[in-house]
Amino acid sequence: MSAVWTAKEAEGNLARLLEQARTVGPQRIKDATGIYVLKIEDDFTKPDAAESLLKLRPKS
């Protein structure tokens, strides 16, 4: 979605806004003070899959 959300639209459609940020890409929200960009970042608090698998490998 390349359109810019208004602050009112973003407020009324938060679930849709978050879903589109996750699936489509960064979402832009405009209000009287400027344009804000909402984007999803990786959750680095979760262990890396490769590191987890390495810990489970046989120790021979």
N, CA, C and O atoms as a Maestro MAE file, in Angstrom:
{
 s_m_m2io_version
 :::
 2.0.0
}

f_m_ct {
 s_m_title
 :::
 protein
 m_atom[240] {
  # First column is atom index #
  i_m_mmod_type
  r_m_x_coord
  r_m_y_coord
  r_m_z_coord
  i_m_residue_number
  s_m_chain_name
  s_m_pdb_residue_name
  s_m_pdb_atom_name
  i_m_atomic_number
  :::
  1 25 0.852 -1.185 0.000 1 A "MET " " N  " 7
  2 3 0.000 0.000 0.000 1 A "MET " " CA " 6
  3 2 0.886 1.234 0.000 1 A "MET " " C  " 6
  4 15 1.651 1.443 0.942 1 A "MET " " O  " 8
  5 25 0.800 2.032 -1.014 2 A "SER " " N  " 7
  6 3 1.637 3.223 -1.097 2 A "SER " " CA " 6
  7 2 0.907 4.460 -0.576 2 A "SER " " C  " 6
  8 15 1.499 5.535 -0.484 2 A "SER " " O  " 8
  9 25 -0.357 4.318 -0.239 3 A "ALA " " N  " 7
  10 3 -1.132 5.446 0.267 3 A "ALA " " CA " 6
  11 2 -0.657 5.826 1.664 3 A "ALA " " C  " 6
  12 15 -0.049 5.018 2.365 3 A "ALA " " O  " 8
  13 25 -0.936 7.038 2.052 4 A "VAL " " N  " 7
  14 3 -0.592 7.523 3.381 4 A "VAL " " CA " 6
  15 2 -1.865 7.494 4.230 4 A "VAL " " C  " 6
  16 15 -2.894 8.041 3.835 4 A "VAL " " O  " 8
  17 25 -1.788 6.863 5.381 5 A "TRP " " N  " 7
  18 3 -2.911 6.829 6.304 5 A "TRP " " CA " 6
  19 2 -3.028 8.174 7.005 5 A "TRP " " C  " 6
  20 15 -2.017 8.822 7.274 5 A "TRP " " O  " 8
  21 25 -4.242 8.597 7.303 6 A "THR " " N  " 7
  22 3 -4.406 9.742 8.199 6 A "THR " " CA " 6
  23 2 -4.309 9.194 9.622 6 A "THR " " C  " 6
  24 15 -4.475 7.995 9.842 6 A "THR " " O  " 8
  25 25 -4.042 10.066 10.574 7 A "ALA " " N  " 7
  26 3 -3.955 9.625 11.965 7 A "ALA " " CA " 6
  27 2 -5.282 9.007 12.402 7 A "ALA " " C  " 6
  28 15 -5.296 8.021 13.140 7 A "ALA " " O  " 8
  29 25 -6.384 9.580 11.952 8 A "LYS " " N  " 7
  30 3 -7.721 9.064 12.306 8 A "LYS " " CA " 6
  31 2 -7.925 7.663 11.725 8 A "LYS " " C  " 6
  32 15 -8.442 6.779 12.408 8 A "LYS " " O  " 8
  33 25 -7.519 7.455 10.460 9 A "GLU " " N  " 7
  34 3 -7.623 6.126 9.834 9 A "GLU " " CA " 6
  35 2 -6.771 5.111 10.582 9 A "GLU " " C  " 6
  36 15 -7.207 3.987 10.831 9 A "GLU " " O  " 8
  37 25 -5.566 5.506 10.936 10 A "ALA " " N  " 7
  38 3 -4.657 4.603 11.641 10 A "ALA " " CA " 6
  39 2 -5.229 4.228 13.006 10 A "ALA " " C  " 6
  40 15 -5.157 3.074 13.428 10 A "ALA " " O  " 8
  41 25 -5.788 5.206 13.677 11 A "GLU " " N  " 7
  42 3 -6.373 4.959 14.997 11 A "GLU " " CA " 6
  43 2 -7.562 3.999 14.902 11 A "GLU " " C  " 6
  44 15 -7.711 3.110 15.740 11 A "GLU " " O  " 8
  45 25 -8.395 4.174 13.898 12 A "GLY " " N  " 7
  46 3 -9.581 3.346 13.750 12 A "GLY " " CA " 6
  47 2 -9.324 1.979 13.134 12 A "GLY " " C  " 6
  48 15 -10.189 1.105 13.195 12 A "GLY " " O  " 8
  49 25 -8.146 1.780 12.541 13 A "ASN " " N  " 7
  50 3 -7.812 0.527 11.851 13 A "ASN " " CA " 6
  51 2 -6.466 -0.020 12.302 13 A "ASN " " C  " 6
  52 15 -5.666 -0.458 11.475 13 A "ASN " " O  " 8
  53 25 -6.213 0.004 13.588 14 A "LEU " " N  " 7
  54 3 -4.890 -0.381 14.089 14 A "LEU " " CA " 6
  55 2 -4.512 -1.805 13.689 14 A "LEU " " C  " 6
  56 15 -3.383 -2.042 13.261 14 A "LEU " " O  " 8
  57 25 -5.422 -2.742 13.819 15 A "ALA " " N  " 7
  58 3 -5.103 -4.129 13.469 15 A "ALA " " CA " 6
  59 2 -4.738 -4.241 11.992 15 A "ALA " " C  " 6
  60 15 -3.779 -4.929 11.642 15 A "ALA " " O  " 8
  61 25 -5.489 -3.575 11.132 16 A "ARG " " N  " 7
  62 3 -5.202 -3.597 9.687 16 A "ARG " " CA " 6
  63 2 -3.874 -2.905 9.388 16 A "ARG " " C  " 6
  64 15 -3.096 -3.382 8.563 16 A "ARG " " O  " 8
  65 25 -3.618 -1.801 10.046 17 A "LEU " " N  " 7
  66 3 -2.364 -1.064 9.871 17 A "LEU " " CA " 6
  67 2 -1.170 -1.941 10.237 17 A "LEU " " C  " 6
  68 15 -0.186 -1.993 9.500 17 A "LEU " " O  " 8
  69 25 -1.256 -2.633 11.380 18 A "LEU " " N  " 7
  70 3 -0.165 -3.506 11.809 18 A "LEU " " CA " 6
  71 2 0.013 -4.683 10.848 18 A "LEU " " C  " 6
  72 15 1.141 -5.052 10.521 18 A "LEU " " O  " 8
  73 25 -1.092 -5.268 10.397 19 A "GLU " " N  " 7
  74 3 -1.020 -6.388 9.456 19 A "GLU " " CA " 6
  75 2 -0.362 -5.959 8.146 19 A "GLU " " C  " 6
  76 15 0.465 -6.687 7.596 19 A "GLU " " O  " 8
  77 25 -0.726 -4.781 7.648 20 A "GLN " " N  " 7
  78 3 -0.135 -4.303 6.390 20 A "GLN " " CA " 6
  79 2 1.335 -3.964 6.570 20 A "GLN " " C  " 6
  80 15 2.126 -4.159 5.647 20 A "GLN " " O  " 8
  81 25 1.714 -3.465 7.729 21 A "ALA " " N  " 7
  82 3 3.136 -3.205 7.985 21 A "ALA " " CA " 6
  83 2 3.912 -4.513 7.971 21 A "ALA " " C  " 6
  84 15 5.053 -4.561 7.513 21 A "ALA " " O  " 8
  85 25 3.287 -5.579 8.476 22 A "ARG " " N  " 7
  86 3 3.947 -6.882 8.524 22 A "ARG " " CA " 6
  87 2 4.007 -7.553 7.162 22 A "ARG " " C  " 6
  88 15 5.021 -8.163 6.819 22 A "ARG " " O  " 8
  89 25 2.926 -7.449 6.370 23 A "THR " " N  " 7
  90 3 2.844 -8.202 5.118 23 A "THR " " CA " 6
  91 2 3.205 -7.398 3.872 23 A "THR " " C  " 6
  92 15 3.751 -7.951 2.918 23 A "THR " " O  " 8
  93 25 2.909 -6.107 3.871 24 A "VAL " " N  " 7
  94 3 3.125 -5.275 2.684 24 A "VAL " " CA " 6
  95 2 4.427 -4.487 2.777 24 A "VAL " " C  " 6
  96 15 5.165 -4.364 1.799 24 A "VAL " " O  " 8
  97 25 4.696 -3.957 3.964 25 A "GLY " " N  " 7
  98 3 5.885 -3.132 4.150 25 A "GLY " " CA " 6
  99 2 5.562 -1.912 4.983 25 A "GLY " " C  " 6
  100 15 4.445 -1.785 5.484 25 A "GLY " " O  " 8
  101 25 6.517 -1.013 5.141 26 A "PRO " " N  " 7
  102 3 6.317 0.170 5.975 26 A "PRO " " CA " 6
  103 2 5.045 0.944 5.596 26 A "PRO " " C  " 6
  104 15 4.718 1.100 4.419 26 A "PRO " " O  " 8
  105 25 4.346 1.417 6.623 27 A "GLN " " N  " 7
  106 3 3.119 2.188 6.436 27 A "GLN " " CA " 6
  107 2 3.359 3.618 6.896 27 A "GLN " " C  " 6
  108 15 3.999 3.846 7.923 27 A "GLN " " O  " 8
  109 25 2.849 4.575 6.141 28 A "ARG " " N  " 7
  110 3 3.030 5.987 6.462 28 A "ARG " " CA " 6
  111 2 1.740 6.543 7.069 28 A "ARG " " C  " 6
  112 15 0.641 6.301 6.570 28 A "ARG " " O  " 8
  113 25 1.909 7.292 8.154 29 A "ILE " " N  " 7
  114 3 0.782 7.890 8.861 29 A "ILE " " CA " 6
  115 2 1.046 9.383 8.965 29 A "ILE " " C  " 6
  116 15 2.089 9.805 9.463 29 A "ILE " " O  " 8
  117 25 0.090 10.181 8.492 30 A "LYS " " N  " 7
  118 3 0.275 11.636 8.479 30 A "LYS " " CA " 6
  119 2 -0.665 12.296 9.477 30 A "LYS " " C  " 6
  120 15 -1.849 11.969 9.550 30 A "LYS " " O  " 8
  121 25 -0.111 13.236 10.248 31 A "ASP " " N  " 7
  122 3 -0.936 14.091 11.093 31 A "ASP " " CA " 6
  123 2 -0.425 15.520 10.950 31 A "ASP " " C  " 6
  124 15 0.403 15.801 10.084 31 A "ASP " " O  " 8
  125 25 -0.903 16.399 11.776 32 A "ALA " " N  " 7
  126 3 -0.564 17.823 11.647 32 A "ALA " " CA " 6
  127 2 0.919 18.103 11.876 32 A "ALA " " C  " 6
  128 15 1.424 19.135 11.433 32 A "ALA " " O  " 8
  129 25 1.617 17.208 12.554 33 A "THR " " N  " 7
  130 3 3.023 17.453 12.870 33 A "THR " " CA " 6
  131 2 3.997 16.818 11.887 33 A "THR " " C  " 6
  132 15 5.192 17.112 11.925 33 A "THR " " O  " 8
  133 25 3.502 15.948 11.004 34 A "GLY " " N  " 7
  134 3 4.405 15.325 10.037 34 A "GLY " " CA " 6
  135 2 3.930 13.955 9.596 34 A "GLY " " C  " 6
  136 15 2.781 13.573 9.820 34 A "GLY " " O  " 8
  137 25 4.832 13.229 8.968 35 A "ILE " " N  " 7
  138 3 4.538 11.877 8.506 35 A "ILE " " CA " 6
  139 2 5.409 10.913 9.301 35 A "ILE " " C  " 6
  140 15 6.625 11.081 9.401 35 A "ILE " " O  " 8
  141 25 4.764 9.907 9.859 36 A "TYR " " N  " 7
  142 3 5.440 8.871 10.633 36 A "TYR " " CA " 6
  143 2 5.441 7.585 9.817 36 A "TYR " " C  " 6
  144 15 4.509 7.332 9.052 36 A "TYR " " O  " 8
  145 25 6.472 6.779 9.974 37 A "VAL " " N  " 7
  146 3 6.576 5.514 9.248 37 A "VAL " " CA " 6
  147 2 6.559 4.385 10.265 37 A "VAL " " C  " 6
  148 15 7.350 4.363 11.208 37 A "VAL " " O  " 8
  149 25 5.641 3.445 10.055 38 A "LEU " " N  " 7
  150 3 5.535 2.266 10.907 38 A "LEU " " CA " 6
  151 2 6.101 1.090 10.139 38 A "LEU " " C  " 6
  152 15 5.633 0.765 9.048 38 A "LEU " " O  " 8
  153 25 7.119 0.447 10.717 39 A "LYS " " N  " 7
  154 3 7.690 -0.729 10.071 39 A "LYS " " CA " 6
  155 2 7.900 -1.811 11.120 39 A "LYS " " C  " 6
  156 15 8.003 -1.523 12.313 39 A "LYS " " O  " 8
  157 25 7.960 -3.037 10.671 40 A "ILE " " N  " 7
  158 3 8.159 -4.174 11.553 40 A "ILE " " CA " 6
  159 2 9.648 -4.512 11.581 40 A "ILE " " C  " 6
  160 15 10.307 -4.537 10.541 40 A "ILE " " O  " 8
  161 25 10.167 -4.770 12.772 41 A "GLU " " N  " 7
  162 3 11.548 -5.202 12.922 41 A "GLU " " CA " 6
  163 2 11.563 -6.606 13.491 41 A "GLU " " C  " 6
  164 15 10.621 -7.022 14.165 41 A "GLU " " O  " 8
  165 25 12.625 -7.331 13.222 42 A "ASP " " N  " 7
  166 3 12.789 -8.665 13.786 42 A "ASP " " CA " 6
  167 2 12.844 -8.577 15.302 42 A "ASP " " C  " 6
  168 15 13.323 -7.592 15.865 42 A "ASP " " O  " 8
  169 25 12.347 -9.620 15.953 43 A "ASP " " N  " 7
  170 3 12.406 -9.709 17.409 43 A "ASP " " CA " 6
  171 2 13.718 -10.391 17.787 43 A "ASP " " C  " 6
  172 15 13.817 -11.618 17.755 43 A "ASP " " O  " 8
  173 25 14.709 -9.604 18.138 44 A "PHE " " N  " 7
  174 3 16.030 -10.136 18.433 44 A "PHE " " CA " 6
  175 2 16.122 -10.744 19.829 44 A "PHE " " C  " 6
  176 15 17.188 -11.217 20.224 44 A "PHE " " O  " 8
  177 25 15.016 -10.737 20.587 45 A "THR " " N  " 7
  178 3 15.028 -11.350 21.910 45 A "THR " " CA " 6
  179 2 14.838 -12.859 21.814 45 A "THR " " C  " 6
  180 15 15.124 -13.580 22.769 45 A "THR " " O  " 8
  181 25 14.358 -13.342 20.668 46 A "LYS " " N  " 7
  182 3 14.175 -14.775 20.468 46 A "LYS " " CA " 6
  183 2 15.489 -15.388 20.008 46 A "LYS " " C  " 6
  184 15 16.237 -14.758 19.259 46 A "LYS " " O  " 8
  185 25 15.781 -16.612 20.447 47 A "PRO " " N  " 7
  186 3 17.041 -17.241 20.028 47 A "PRO " " CA " 6
  187 2 17.044 -17.522 18.525 47 A "PRO " " C  " 6
  188 15 16.010 -17.825 17.930 47 A "PRO " " O  " 8
  189 25 18.210 -17.415 17.941 48 A "ASP " " N  " 7
  190 3 18.395 -17.706 16.525 48 A "ASP " " CA " 6
  191 2 18.211 -19.203 16.299 48 A "ASP " " C  " 6
  192 15 18.736 -20.008 17.068 48 A "ASP " " O  " 8
  193 25 17.478 -19.587 15.264 49 A "ALA " " N  " 7
  194 3 17.199 -21.001 14.978 49 A "ALA " " CA " 6
  195 2 18.490 -21.789 14.769 49 A "ALA " " C  " 6
  196 15 18.613 -22.908 15.267 49 A "ALA " " O  " 8
  197 25 19.440 -21.231 14.049 50 A "ALA " " N  " 7
  198 3 20.700 -21.935 13.788 50 A "ALA " " CA " 6
  199 2 21.460 -22.178 15.098 50 A "ALA " " C  " 6
  200 15 22.004 -23.262 15.304 50 A "ALA " " O  " 8
  201 25 21.498 -21.193 15.968 51 A "GLU " " N  " 7
  202 3 22.181 -21.363 17.253 51 A "GLU " " CA " 6
  203 2 21.498 -22.431 18.090 51 A "GLU " " C  " 6
  204 15 22.168 -23.225 18.751 51 A "GLU " " O  " 8
  205 25 20.170 -22.460 18.070 52 A "SER " " N  " 7
  206 3 19.419 -23.462 18.829 52 A "SER " " CA " 6
  207 2 19.726 -24.865 18.324 52 A "SER " " C  " 6
  208 15 19.914 -25.784 19.122 52 A "SER " " O  " 8
  209 25 19.779 -25.039 17.005 53 A "LEU " " N  " 7
  210 3 20.086 -26.347 16.436 53 A "LEU " " CA " 6
  211 2 21.511 -26.781 16.764 53 A "LEU " " C  " 6
  212 15 21.751 -27.959 17.029 53 A "LEU " " O  " 8
  213 25 22.453 -25.852 16.750 54 A "LEU " " N  " 7
  214 3 23.837 -26.182 17.085 54 A "LEU " " CA " 6
  215 2 23.956 -26.685 18.525 54 A "LEU " " C  " 6
  216 15 24.761 -27.573 18.807 54 A "LEU " " O  " 8
  217 25 23.172 -26.129 19.420 55 A "LYS " " N  " 7
  218 3 23.210 -26.564 20.819 55 A "LYS " " CA " 6
  219 2 22.665 -27.980 20.982 55 A "LYS " " C  " 6
  220 15 23.042 -28.687 21.917 55 A "LYS " " O  " 8
  221 25 21.786 -28.395 20.080 56 A "LEU " " N  " 7
  222 3 21.172 -29.714 20.156 56 A "LEU " " CA " 6
  223 2 21.965 -30.808 19.435 56 A "LEU " " C  " 6
  224 15 21.620 -31.985 19.542 56 A "LEU " " O  " 8
  225 25 23.008 -30.444 18.711 57 A "ARG " " N  " 7
  226 3 23.756 -31.427 17.921 57 A "ARG " " CA " 6
  227 2 24.497 -32.392 18.848 57 A "ARG " " C  " 6
  228 15 24.854 -32.040 19.972 57 A "ARG " " O  " 8
  229 25 24.721 -33.603 18.364 58 A "PRO " " N  " 7
  230 3 25.458 -34.599 19.167 58 A "PRO " " CA " 6
  231 2 26.879 -34.115 19.453 58 A "PRO " " C  " 6
  232 15 27.537 -33.551 18.578 58 A "PRO " " O  " 8
  233 25 27.328 -34.330 20.629 59 A "LYS " " N  " 7
  234 3 28.694 -33.933 21.038 59 A "LYS " " CA " 6
  235 2 29.618 -35.136 20.890 59 A "LYS " " C  " 6
  236 15 29.795 -35.897 21.841 59 A "LYS " " O  " 8
  237 25 30.203 -35.316 19.719 60 A "SER " " N  " 7
  238 3 31.065 -36.489 19.539 60 A "SER " " CA " 6
  239 2 32.511 -36.138 19.436 60 A "SER " " C  " 6
  240 15 33.352 -37.023 19.282 60 A "SER " " O  " 8
  :::
 }
 m_bond[239] {
  # First column is bond index #
  i_m_from
  i_m_to
  i_m_order
  :::
  1 1 2 1
  2 2 3 1
  3 3 4 2
  4 3 5 1
  5 5 6 1
  6 6 7 1
  7 7 8 2
  8 7 9 1
  9 9 10 1
  10 10 11 1
  11 11 12 2
  12 11 13 1
  13 13 14 1
  14 14 15 1
  15 15 16 2
  16 15 17 1
  17 17 18 1
  18 18 19 1
  19 19 20 2
  20 19 21 1
  21 21 22 1
  22 22 23 1
  23 23 24 2
  24 23 25 1
  25 25 26 1
  26 26 27 1
  27 27 28 2
  28 27 29 1
  29 29 30 1
  30 30 31 1
  31 31 32 2
  32 31 33 1
  33 33 34 1
  34 34 35 1
  35 35 36 2
  36 35 37 1
  37 37 38 1
  38 38 39 1
  39 39 40 2
  40 39 41 1
  41 41 42 1
  42 42 43 1
  43 43 44 2
  44 43 45 1
  45 45 46 1
  46 46 47 1
  47 47 48 2
  48 47 49 1
  49 49 50 1
  50 50 51 1
  51 51 52 2
  52 51 53 1
  53 53 54 1
  54 54 55 1
  55 55 56 2
  56 55 57 1
  57 57 58 1
  58 58 59 1
  59 59 60 2
  60 59 61 1
  61 61 62 1
  62 62 63 1
  63 63 64 2
  64 63 65 1
  65 65 66 1
  66 66 67 1
  67 67 68 2
  68 67 69 1
  69 69 70 1
  70 70 71 1
  71 71 72 2
  72 71 73 1
  73 73 74 1
  74 74 75 1
  75 75 76 2
  76 75 77 1
  77 77 78 1
  78 78 79 1
  79 79 80 2
  80 79 81 1
  81 81 82 1
  82 82 83 1
  83 83 84 2
  84 83 85 1
  85 85 86 1
  86 86 87 1
  87 87 88 2
  88 87 89 1
  89 89 90 1
  90 90 91 1
  91 91 92 2
  92 91 93 1
  93 93 94 1
  94 94 95 1
  95 95 96 2
  96 95 97 1
  97 97 98 1
  98 98 99 1
  99 99 100 2
  100 99 101 1
  101 101 102 1
  102 102 103 1
  103 103 104 2
  104 103 105 1
  105 105 106 1
  106 106 107 1
  107 107 108 2
  108 107 109 1
  109 109 110 1
  110 110 111 1
  111 111 112 2
  112 111 113 1
  113 113 114 1
  114 114 115 1
  115 115 116 2
  116 115 117 1
  117 117 118 1
  118 118 119 1
  119 119 120 2
  120 119 121 1
  121 121 122 1
  122 122 123 1
  123 123 124 2
  124 123 125 1
  125 125 126 1
  126 126 127 1
  127 127 128 2
  128 127 129 1
  129 129 130 1
  130 130 131 1
  131 131 132 2
  132 131 133 1
  133 133 134 1
  134 134 135 1
  135 135 136 2
  136 135 137 1
  137 137 138 1
  138 138 139 1
  139 139 140 2
  140 139 141 1
  141 141 142 1
  142 142 143 1
  143 143 144 2
  144 143 145 1
  145 145 146 1
  146 146 147 1
  147 147 148 2
  148 147 149 1
  149 149 150 1
  150 150 151 1
  151 151 152 2
  152 151 153 1
  153 153 154 1
  154 154 155 1
  155 155 156 2
  156 155 157 1
  157 157 158 1
  158 158 159 1
  159 159 160 2
  160 159 161 1
  161 161 162 1
  162 162 163 1
  163 163 164 2
  164 163 165 1
  165 165 166 1
  166 166 167 1
  167 167 168 2
  168 167 169 1
  169 169 170 1
  170 170 171 1
  171 171 172 2
  172 171 173 1
  173 173 174 1
  174 174 175 1
  175 175 176 2
  176 175 177 1
  177 177 178 1
  178 178 179 1
  179 179 180 2
  180 179 181 1
  181 181 182 1
  182 182 183 1
  183 183 184 2
  184 183 185 1
  185 185 186 1
  186 186 187 1
  187 187 188 2
  188 187 189 1
  189 189 190 1
  190 190 191 1
  191 191 192 2
  192 191 193 1
  193 193 194 1
  194 194 195 1
  195 195 196 2
  196 195 197 1
  197 197 198 1
  198 198 199 1
  199 199 200 2
  200 199 201 1
  201 201 202 1
  202 202 203 1
  203 203 204 2
  204 203 205 1
  205 205 206 1
  206 206 207 1
  207 207 208 2
  208 207 209 1
  209 209 210 1
  210 210 211 1
  211 211 212 2
  212 211 213 1
  213 213 214 1
  214 214 215 1
  215 215 216 2
  216 215 217 1
  217 217 218 1
  218 218 219 1
  219 219 220 2
  220 219 221 1
  221 221 222 1
  222 222 223 1
  223 223 224 2
  224 223 225 1
  225 225 226 1
  226 226 227 1
  227 227 228 2
  228 227 229 1
  229 229 230 1
  230 230 231 1
  231 231 232 2
  232 231 233 1
  233 233 234 1
  234 234 235 1
  235 235 236 2
  236 235 237 1
  237 237 238 1
  238 238 239 1
  239 239 240 2
  :::
 }
}
